[in-house]
Amino acid sequence: MKSRIQYTRPSITSLEVEYATDAAANGWGEKCYDYIHKFENEFKSHLDVKHAISTSSCTGALHMGMAALGIGAGDEVILADTNWIATVSPIIHLGATPIFVDILPDTWCLDPSAVEKAVTKNTKAIVAVHLYGNLCDMNELLDIGNKYGIPVIEDSAEGIGSIYHEKRVGSIGTFGAFSFHGTKTITTGEGGMFVTNDDELYNRVLTLSNHGRSKNQIKQFWPDTIGFKYKMSNVQAAMGCAQIERVEELIKRKREIFNFYKNSLNDLPGIQLNPEKENTTNGYWMPNVVFDLTLGVNREQIQQAFFQENIDARVFFWPLSSLPTFSLNLNTKYSHDIPTRAINLPSYHDITEPELERVISVIRNLRLNCNE
Ligand SMILES: *Cc1c(COP(=O)(O)O)cnc(C)c1O
């Protein structure tokens, strides 16, 4: 049996180990927030954003941000049908209703015209997810947001390294949320970050993130409201400090891996990879290959081909509306169609060239066996 090629794996060097060890040994008492504050500050300067609050997950960051925007029962939140469950679960927890709209066939992100059609008097937010590192059309989404007075939230969990018109994703909308789960470009094991340029929103989330205790409250153990407990620990933040120091290297490698795939598959007609449109830089968190409809290859055949070569390739996200929880039977054409002929490709930092070649030869063989 050939060696296993995993689809993701973090890049942990002696730097992460050194910082985490220091935090575990010394990061207590007066120093218990040192790595947390350092990580938040360095993340802010990487993103060029005014405020950052580290969290236990991206889901937690989204939950608190949405709560701080006052999203609740009777409200609607528009998001792409093609998504990971984490984007929609905070909406459900807050008692609001998710409105799933279709994606664009080239970016696999939210279709702005579908968003505008879905706006009602109850719409409280639009969530732009930069899927697989691809860029949402932020200008069009912000125009819709401005026209109807609706905030645009950026779920940037997959968007480290992605830049839209000179701005890093997460810094463009009302607020941004990041994930540092072990599969993401930057990892702290589990973890996340809430970011915003809005002073008032920042203060509300800061209070919520501290079990409802306002930073101006001088009384001890005196919550002003019911908040959340979605904090990052100092040990996790120490790992984050090492990862953010290495962020350019981590992004560069993601782009190298993607370009290796792209250059090797260039000559194959009917093969679509993540796009990089004008005025954008794709952080390429996850390279994907989509086989043209005319090729007649399906997801199960693709999975089987990778499985036989001992390569862990994962399916493209299912339409959320099709999950048993929702069972909506929506007519979101591309969200339903693209996953039936697409696959995630392995892209971890330390993947070797022979391993990349093994992945490429599976795709080439699948393509060659197509009747066309
Ligand atoms: C990973 C991911 C999340 C969730 O991140 P957690 O840190 O696991 O909560 C949310 N949204 C998207 C698009 C993701 O890929």
The ligand as an SDF file (V2000), in Angstrom:
LIG
                    3D

 15 15  0  0  0  0  0  0  0  0999 V2000
  -13.6300   26.1050    9.7830 C   0  0  0  0  0  0  0  0  0  0  0  0
  -14.7390   27.0310    9.4550 C   0  0  0  0  0  0  0  0  0  0  0  0
  -15.5410   27.6070   10.4520 C   0  0  0  0  0  0  0  0  0  0  0  0
  -15.5090   27.1570   11.8720 C   0  0  0  0  0  0  0  0  0  0  0  0
  -14.3690   27.3870   12.5270 O   0  0  0  0  0  0  0  0  0  0  0  0
  -14.2490   26.8380   14.0270 P   0  0  0  0  0  0  0  0  0  0  0  0
  -13.0080   27.5170   14.5090 O   0  0  0  0  0  0  0  0  0  0  0  0
  -14.1310   25.3710   13.9130 O   0  0  0  0  0  0  0  0  0  0  0  0
  -15.4630   27.2730   14.7400 O   0  0  0  0  0  0  0  0  0  0  0  0
  -16.4880   28.5420   10.0970 C   0  0  0  0  0  0  0  0  0  0  0  0
  -16.6670   28.9010    8.8230 N   0  0  0  0  0  0  0  0  0  0  0  0
  -15.9460   28.3560    7.8370 C   0  0  0  0  0  0  0  0  0  0  0  0
  -16.1830   28.8130    6.4380 C   0  0  0  0  0  0  0  0  0  0  0  0
  -14.9740   27.3910    8.1170 C   0  0  0  0  0  0  0  0  0  0  0  0
  -14.2650   26.8400    7.1360 O   0  0  0  0  0  0  0  0  0  0  0  0
  1  2  1  0
  2  3  1  0
  2 14  2  0
  3  4  1  0
  3 10  2  0
  4  5  1  0
  5  6  1  0
  6  7  2  0
  6  8  1  0
  6  9  1  0
 10 11  1  0
 11 12  2  0
 12 13  1  0
 12 14  1  0
 14 15  1  0
M  END
$$$$
